């Protein structure tokens, strides 16, 4: 059992989410919380209090403080291409977006980062209702506009 109490709780939540998906075929809805904690644990960033508008974590110190939105996506074996990242609120303050990719066990497999400018340019590019109205990028589009911060 992990010594960090949050890690211990998330370990149990991951098991419950896996059982729930096996029984119902639907996700339990813990991906965002797991992604935030995994990003903080792996990258050493500081999570903000709940309900912080625009960003979920900060990185750096003083005037070099960067504000990061964190998105998570669980990629199951055999899943169809074109999966989407959750809606990104480009009207709020943030410096970059992290995309934490999780496997079927909710373990992080990679973390990608895209700058604010790259995200806004991709979301506002003409041609896609999903991008323009829902402000949602596909995982592959996010990867193409960003860079890998951490591979497993």
C-alpha positions as CSV (number, residue, x, y, z in Angstrom):
1,X,0.0,0.0,0.0
2,X,1.4,3.4,-0.9
3,X,2.6,5.6,2.0
4,X,1.1,8.8,0.5
5,X,-2.6,8.9,1.8
6,X,-3.8,10.5,-1.5
7,X,-2.0,7.9,-3.6
8,X,-3.6,5.2,-1.4
9,X,-7.1,6.6,-2.0
10,X,-6.4,7.0,-5.7
11,X,-5.2,3.4,-5.9
12,X,-8.5,2.2,-4.4
13,X,-10.5,4.6,-6.7
14,X,-8.6,3.2,-9.7
15,X,-9.6,-0.4,-8.8
16,X,-13.3,0.7,-8.3
17,X,-13.3,2.5,-11.6
18,X,-11.9,-0.6,-13.4
19,X,-14.6,-2.8,-11.8
20,X,-17.3,-0.3,-12.7
21,X,-16.1,-0.1,-16.3
22,X,-16.0,-4.0,-16.5
23,X,-19.6,-4.2,-15.2
24,X,-21.2,-1.3,-17.0
25,X,-18.9,-0.6,-20.0
26,X,-18.9,3.1,-18.9
27,X,-16.3,5.2,-17.2
28,X,-16.7,6.1,-13.5
29,X,-15.5,9.7,-14.0
30,X,-12.2,9.8,-12.1
31,X,-9.9,10.5,-15.0
32,X,-9.5,14.2,-14.3
33,X,-8.6,13.8,-10.7
34,X,-6.2,11.0,-11.4
35,X,-4.6,13.0,-14.2
36,X,-4.0,16.0,-12.0
37,X,-2.5,14.0,-9.2
38,X,-0.3,12.0,-11.6
39,X,1.0,15.2,-13.3
40,X,1.8,16.7,-9.9
41,X,3.5,13.5,-8.7
42,X,5.5,12.9,-11.9
43,X,6.4,16.5,-12.8
44,X,6.7,18.0,-9.4
45,X,4.1,20.8,-10.1
46,X,1.9,22.3,-7.4
47,X,-1.9,21.7,-7.7
48,X,-4.1,24.7,-7.0
49,X,-7.1,24.6,-4.6
50,X,-10.3,23.1,-6.1
51,X,-12.3,25.4,-8.4
52,X,-9.4,27.7,-9.4
53,X,-10.5,29.4,-12.6
54,X,-8.4,28.7,-15.7
55,X,-5.7,26.4,-14.4
56,X,-5.2,23.4,-12.2
57,X,-1.5,23.7,-11.2
58,X,1.5,26.0,-11.1
59,X,5.1,25.4,-11.9
60,X,8.2,27.5,-11.1
61,X,8.8,30.3,-8.7
62,X,8.2,34.1,-8.5
63,X,7.8,35.8,-11.8
64,X,8.6,32.6,-13.6
65,X,5.4,31.0,-12.3
66,X,3.5,29.1,-15.1
67,X,-0.2,28.3,-14.8
68,X,-1.2,24.9,-16.2
69,X,-4.5,23.5,-17.2
70,X,-4.5,19.7,-16.8
71,X,-6.5,17.4,-19.0
72,X,-6.6,13.6,-18.8
73,X,-7.6,10.9,-21.2
74,X,-7.8,7.2,-20.6
75,X,-6.8,5.3,-23.7
76,X,-8.2,1.7,-23.7
77,X,-6.7,-1.1,-25.8
78,X,-8.4,-1.2,-29.2
79,X,-10.0,2.2,-28.7
80,X,-11.0,4.1,-31.8
81,X,-8.8,6.9,-33.1
82,X,-10.1,10.4,-32.8
83,X,-10.6,10.4,-29.1
84,X,-11.0,13.9,-27.7
85,X,-9.5,15.9,-24.9
86,X,-12.0,17.6,-22.6
87,X,-13.1,21.1,-23.3
88,X,-10.3,23.7,-22.9
89,X,-11.5,27.1,-21.6
90,X,-9.4,29.5,-23.6
91,X,-11.1,32.6,-22.1
92,X,-9.4,32.0,-18.7
93,X,-5.8,32.6,-17.7
94,X,-3.3,29.8,-18.3
95,X,0.1,29.5,-19.8
96,X,0.0,25.9,-21.1
97,X,-2.1,22.7,-21.1
98,X,-0.9,19.3,-20.0
99,X,-2.5,16.2,-21.4
100,X,-2.0,13.2,-19.2
101,X,-2.6,9.9,-21.0
102,X,-3.7,7.0,-18.8
103,X,-3.9,3.3,-19.6
104,X,-6.8,1.0,-18.8
105,X,-5.5,0.8,-15.2
106,X,-5.5,4.6,-14.9
107,X,-1.7,4.6,-14.8
108,X,0.0,7.5,-16.6
109,X,1.7,6.5,-19.8
110,X,2.7,9.9,-21.1
111,X,2.3,13.6,-20.5
112,X,2.2,16.1,-23.3
113,X,2.3,19.9,-23.1
114,X,1.0,22.5,-25.5
115,X,1.4,26.3,-25.1
116,X,-1.5,28.7,-24.7
117,X,-0.9,30.1,-28.2
118,X,-0.8,26.7,-29.9
119,X,-4.0,25.6,-28.1
120,X,-5.9,28.8,-29.0
121,X,-4.7,28.7,-32.6
122,X,-5.8,25.0,-32.9
123,X,-9.2,25.6,-31.3
124,X,-10.0,28.7,-33.2
125,X,-8.8,27.3,-36.6
126,X,-11.8,27.2,-39.0
127,X,-13.4,24.0,-40.0
128,X,-14.3,21.9,-37.0
129,X,-17.5,22.3,-34.9
130,X,-16.0,20.2,-32.1
131,X,-12.9,22.4,-32.0
132,X,-14.7,25.7,-32.4
133,X,-17.9,25.2,-30.5
134,X,-17.0,22.7,-27.8
135,X,-13.3,23.8,-27.6
136,X,-12.2,20.2,-27.7
137,X,-9.2,18.9,-29.6
138,X,-8.5,15.3,-30.6
139,X,-5.7,13.6,-28.7
140,X,-3.7,13.3,-32.0
141,X,-4.2,17.1,-32.7
142,X,-3.1,17.9,-29.1
143,X,0.1,15.8,-29.6
144,X,0.8,17.5,-32.9
145,X,0.7,21.0,-31.5
146,X,2.6,20.2,-28.3
147,X,5.6,18.2,-27.1
148,X,6.2,15.2,-24.8
149,X,7.0,16.3,-21.2
150,X,7.2,12.8,-19.8
151,X,7.1,9.3,-21.3
152,X,6.7,6.3,-19.2
